Amino acid sequence: YHTISGLYMSGDEDAALILSVKPPKDEDTVTVKNLGIEDSYFFSRGSASGVIGNIDTGTVMISNVYSVAFVRGYYGSAGLVGNAHKGPLYVRNSYTLPPKTVIKDVGLIVGAYAETIDEVVNSYEPYEHNVYSSTNTISVKSSQFVDGTIAQYLHNSLGGSAWGQNVGTDPHPVFSGTVTGYTGADSVFSLSWHNVTMDNEIYAVGYIKGARTTFPIPVRDGYAFLGWFKNAKLTGNPIAGLDYKTSGNLDLYAMWTPLPKKNGDCYEISTEDDLYGFAAIVNGAPGTVQEPCACGKLTADIALNVDAEKEYKPWFPIMNFCGSFDGNGKSISGLYRYDTLSSMGFFGSTKEKVISYTERYRATIKNLEIKKVHFEGGGCIGALVGSGSGVNIDNCHTSGNLWWGSSAGGFAGCLRDASISHSYNEAHGSARVSVGGFVGNVSGDLLVTNSYNLGRFENYMDCCQDNNFAMFGRVGGKITAENSYNMPIIDFWYKKEIPSATLADQGGVDSAFNVFYYGSKKDSAGTWVSEQEFRD
C-alpha cells in the first residue's frame, strides 16, 4: 500500500508505468495491487496510461490501485489500462481521477477487445471524462472522490479495508485505512467474520446499505466450506451475499465440515460430519475434489437436529449423484431444509454414470431409512430424491413431512427411468401441481416391485389433480407395478376422511400385476380392496 510519484514520460512512443504485459505463457497471471500513482505525467502521440499500456497475453489482476496522474494520448488515454488485446482482465476496488487539466477522453480502461474477458468490480471513473468506459466501471461525479463517498465505497467492500480518506485534507481516497469527516447520506454498517482466519485483502470490514456483493469463499485444509450464516448455531439457510434490502451491522459465521475418509473405494459414514462431508464431496463444495459418482456406506444411525425446536441446521441435498449409496440397514433422521431449491431431498438429484455411448450405469440407493424429514418449498421434493433420473432404489423406507413444492412424493418429487423395489413410504405432504405417495411426477420408464405406500399427499391448490392420495401423481411415462399396494392411512393432522386413492392420477399404470389399492375412487389398473381386507 504505497504510492509512486514524480514519473514523467513524453514523446511519440506509448507512455505508461508498465508499457506492456506479455508473460511467457498465456495462462500466466500478472498481478498489480495496492498501488497509487500520483503527481506524474504521461503524454504520448500514441497511447498513454497511468499503470499498464498494453496487455498482449496472460491474465491480469488489478486490485486496490488508483491513478491521479496527468494522462494524455492521441490514440487513447487510460487511468489504469490502455489496451487489453487479450484476457482475462480483472479489476477490483480501483479508480482513476485525472487532474482538472485533463478535460476529456480518459477512462479506467480504454480498449478491451473481443478476446478479452473484462470484469470490473467496485471501480470508478469520473463521468466528466467518461468518453471510454469498460464493462461494469462505475461513472460518478468528480466531487464524490473529494467528499469521501468513493472512499466509503472502496473501504466497505471485499478486500478494501486499506482504503480511507480524511475528508477536507485528502483530495481523494488514499491508503489510510479509515474514512473520517464523511457527511454523506449513505448508511454504513459493519461486517464481522467468524470461524475464519481474517485476511483484509479478502474480507470487507463494512458495507453500505443498498450495495450488492457476493461474499468471499474461504479455504481451510481438510475441510469443505458450506456457506455463510447469520448466527453462530449455523441454522436457517446460508446467504451468498448482500442485496439492496440488507441493513444493520452483521456477524457472519462460516460453516465447515471435515472431509470423510475412504475405506477402499467407498466413504464410510458414521457421524453427522461424515454425512455433510460426503454430500460436499459429491457436490464439489469449496475445499473438495468433486466426485459425483462416489461410493458411500452408512456404518451407524445418524440423527440430525435432535435438540432443535424452531431453528434447524439445514441439509445440503446431494446433487447429480451417479454413484452408489448403501444405507447398510441404518437410518438418517432429522433432515431439514426450507428453501426455494429446484430439487430437494436427501439426494437433490441423480443421474446415470456415462462411460460411453453404449455403456451406462444407474445410480443405486439401497438398504436405507430416511425418517423425520422436513422439506418445504422449491420444485421437486421427495424424502429420498428430489428429482431423480437413472436410479435404482431398493430396500428403502421414508417418513416425514414434505410441503409446498411443485411436485412432491414420498420417495421422489420427480422421477424418470428408474426402479423402486422392496421399499415403502410413510411420508406425507402436499404440493402445488402434482403429488403421489411414491412419486409426484413420473416420466420415462418406472418399475415398482414388492413395495407399498401408506402416506397421504394432497394437491393443496386444487388446480391440477382430481385424485389426491394416489400412489403416483402425473404420469407422462410408462409405469410397471408388481406385488405392490397403495393404502394411504397416514392421516394429515387436519384430515381424517377416506382417501380418494387410486394408483395414478393423471395418466395411468401401464401394467399392474398383483397390485392393490383402497379409496373412494376406482382405477382401471390394479385391484380395489376394502380397508378391512388390508387390515386383516
C-alpha positions, 0 to 999 in steps of 0.5 A: 500500500504505497504510492509512486510519484514524480514519473514523467514520460513524453514523446511519440512512443506509448507512455505508461508505468508498465508499457506492456504485459506479455508473460511467457505463457498465456495462462500466466497471471500478472498481478498489480495491487495496492498501488497509487500513482500520483503527481506524474505525467504521461503524454504520448502521440500514441497511447498513454496510461497511468499503470499498464499500456498494453496487455498482449497475453496472460491474465491480469489482476488489478486490485486496490490501485488508483491513478491521479496522474496527468494522462494524455494520448492521441490514440487513447488515454487510460487511468489504469489500462490502455489496451487489453488485446487479450484476457482475462482482465480483472479489476477490483476496488480501483479508480482513476481521477485525472487532474482538472487539466485533463478535460476529456477522453480518459477512462479506467480502461480504454480498449478491451477487445473481443478476446478479452474477458473484462470484469470490473468490480467496485471501480470508478471513473469520473463521468466528466471524462467518461468518453471510454468506459469498460464493462461494469466501471462505475461513472460518478461525479468528480466531487464524490472522490473529494467528499469521501463517498468513493472512499466509503465505497472502496473501504466497505467492500471485499478486500478494501479495508486499506482504503480511507480518506480524511475528508477536507485534507485528502483530495481523494481516497488514499491508503489510510485505512479509515474514512473520517469527516464523511457527511454523506447520506449513505448508511454504513454498517459493519461486517464481522467474520467468524470461524475464519482466519481474517485476511483484509485483502479478502474480507470487507470490514463494512458495507453500505446499505443498498450495495450488492456483493457476493461474499468471499469463499474461504479455504481451510485444509481438510475441510469443505466450506458450506456457506455463510450464516447469520448466527453462530448455531449455523441454522436457517439457510446460508446467504451468498451475499448482500442485496439492496434490502440488507441493513444493520451491522452483521456477524457472519459465521462460516460453516465447515465440515471435515472431509470423510475418509475412504475405506477402499473405494467407498466413504464410510459414514458414521457421524453427522460430519461424515454425512455433510462431508460426503454430500460436499464431496459429491457436490464439489463444495469449496475445499473438495475434489468433486466426485459425483459418482462416489461410493458411500456406506452408512456404518451407524444411525445418524440423527440430525437436529435432535435438540432443535425446536424452531431453528434447524441446521439445514441439509445440503441435498446431494446433487447429480449423484451417479454413484452408489449409496448403501444405507447398510440397514441404518437410518438418517433422521432429522433432515431439514431444509426450507428453501426455494431449491429446484430439487430437494431431498436427501439426494437433490438429484441423480443421474446415470454414470456415462462411460460411453455411448453404449455403456451406462450405469444407474445410480443405486440407493439401497438398504436405507431409512430416511425418517423425520424429514422436513422439506418445504418449498422449491420444485421437486421434493421427495424424502429420498430424491428430489428429482431423480433420473437413472436410479435404482432404489431398493430396500428403502423406507421414508417418513416425514413431512414434505410441503409446498413444492411443485411436485412432491412424493414420498420417495421422489418429487420427480422421477424418470427411468428408474426402479423402486423395489422392496421399499415403502413410504410413510411420508406425507405432504402436499404440493402445488401441481402434482403429488403421489405417495411414491412419486409426484411426477413420473416420466420415462420408464418406472418399475415398482416391485414388492413395495407399498405406500401408506402416506397421504399427499394432497394437491393443496391448490386444487388446480391440477389433480382430481385424485389426491392420495394416489400412489403416483401423481402425473404420469407422462411415462410408462409405469410397471407395478408388481406385488405392490399396494397403495393404502394411504392411512397416514392421516394429515393432522387436519384430515381424517376422511377416506382417501380418494386413492387410486394408483395414478392420477393423471395418466395411468399404470401401464401394467399392474400385476398383483397390485392393490389399492383402497379409496373412494375412487376406482382405477382401471389398473390394479385391484380395489380392496376394502380397508378391512381386507388390508387390515386383516 
